Amino acid sequence: MSLVTPNYSIPYLTPGDRMAQIPDVDKAQALRIESLLETANVPPGNPDLNDVLARLNVAEAKLTKTQGVMTFTNSSFEIYTSPGDTPTVYKNGNTCMFIGAFRCTVANLVTSVSNIVVGTLPLEYRPPQRISGVMQGSGTMTWFVQIMPNGEVIASRASQDHNNNLWMPFCLTYIL
C-alpha cells in the first residue's frame, strides 16, 4: 500500500510493496519534488496544477533564446550582401538585440527629412516603446533607425546624399 508525503500528498511506495528497492528511491523522489514545490512557494493542497504549470512556463520563457527575421516591406531595400547580414532579432529572456545590414537600392531615397518604413519585426520581438539610434553607414554617412511598437523598422536622416548602393548596418539592444 502506498503512503503519501505530508504536505502535498505525493504518493510513494512502502516496504510492503512488491519491489524491494523501489520504495526508498520513490520516497526520496517524492520528498525532492515536495521540497521543490515548497521552494517555489506552491501552497500545499493546491488542486490547480494548471497554475503551477503556468508559473513554470513563465520561468522557462525567461530562459528561452529565440530569433526572428525582419520582413522587408519596401522594395527599395534588400539584405546588404549575404545571409550573415540578414536583419535578425535575437531574444534571450526579455532582452532583444536587432542586428544586420540592408542596403537602399534607390539613390537619395533616405534623406534628412524622410521616414521610410523598411520592414517589420515579428510580433513577439516588438518593443513596448520606440527604440532608436544613429548608425554608421557607407563611408562617413550616418543614418537614423527606429523600431516602432507596431514592429515597423524606419530609416531616416541620412547625413549626406547617397548612391543606389547605400550600406546601412545596425545594432540595437532593448528590453521587452
N, C-alpha and C positions, 0 to 999 in steps of 0.2 A: 504494500500500500504506500503511495506517495505522500510525502509531507510537503508543507509549503513554508516559504520564508515568512518572517514575522510581519514585515511592513507591507509588502506588495503581493503577497500570496502567490509567489512564483513556485510552481511545483518542482520537487526533486525526489529522486529515488531513495529508498531506505535499504538497510542491510537485508531485510526480509524479501526484497525483490529478487527476481531470478538471476540477474547478472551481478556477480560478486564485486567486481571492480568499479562498476559504473556509479554507484551511489556517492562515493566520495568526490569523484570528478564532477558529477552532476550538481551536487550541493555547492561545490566551490564555484562552478559557473553561475549558478543561480544567485549566490551571495555577491559575486562580482557584478552581475547585472544590477542587482539591488543597490550596490554601492554607487554605481554609475548613475542610476536614476536619482539617488539622494544628492549626489554632486550636482546634477542638472536641475535640482530643486523641483523635481516632479513629485507632487503630493501623493502619499500612499492612497491606494484605493481609487485612483483616477481611472474611471472607466472609459475615458475618451482617448483611445490610442491615437486617433487622428490628430489630436492636439500635440501629443508627443512627437509624432512623425512630422507634423508641420514645423515644429521648432527645430527638429533635426535637419529638415530640408533647408531651412533658413541658414542654419550654421554651415551646412555643406556648400550652399550657394556662395557664401562669403569666401570660400576657399577655392572655388572653381575658376579655372582660367579658360577663357573663350576668345574667339576673334571673329570679326565680321569685316566685310569689304564694302567700301563706298560704291554706290551705283551712280555712274555718270548719267546726268540728265541733260547735259548741254553738249551738243555735238561738236562744239568748238574746243573741247578739251579731251585729252586721252592720257593713258599711262605714259610716263615720260620715255622710258627706254625698254625696260624688261619687267617680267613678273615680280622681281625683287622690289620694284618701285611702286607696286600696286597700292593705292591708298587703303590702308588697313587699320582698323581699330582693334587693339588688344585690351581685354578686360581681365583684371585679376582682382577678385572681390568686388569692391565698388570703385576701384581706380581704373581709369581708361587712358590709353596712350594711342593717339591717332598719328600715324606716320606714313610717309610715302612721298611720291612726287608725281605731278602731272604736268602736261605742257599745254599751252594755249596755241592753237593752230591758226589763229587769225591775228594778223598784225594790229597792234594798238587796241585790242579789244578791252584789255584790263587797263583802265585809266585811273587818274587820281579822283575821278568822280563816279566811277562805275561801282555797282554792287551786283556782280554776276553770280548766279547760282550755278555751281559746277556740278554738284551731285548731292546725294542724300545718304545719310548713315542709317543702318538698320535700327529699328525701334529700340531694342534693348541697349543700344550704345549712345543714345541721345542724352545730352547734358540737361540738367534741370534749368539752367540759365545760359545765356550766350557766353561762349568761350571764344577768345580772340587772341591774335598775336601777330607781330610783324615778323616776316620771314625773309631770308636772303634768297634771292632768285638768281637768274643768269647774270654773270659779271658783277657789276656793282648795283644792280637793280634790287630794290626791296619791294615787298608787296604785303598786303594785309589779308589775313584769313580769319573767317568767323565760322563757328559751328553754332547753329541756332537750336533751340529746344525742339523744334519740329524736325530736326535732322538735316536741314539744308546746310551745305558747305558753300560759303560765299567767298569769292575772290574780289579784291578791290585795291585801290590806291597804289598802283604800280608807280614807282618813283621816277620812271622815265619811259619814253616811247620804246616799243619793243617790236621785234620781227615776228614772224609766224612760227617760231620755234622757242617760245619763252619757257624756260625751265623753271618750275615752281615747286621746290621741295618744301616740306613742312614737318613739324613735330609739335604736337600739343598734348599736354597731360592734364587730366581733370578728374574730379570726383563726382560720382553719380549721387 
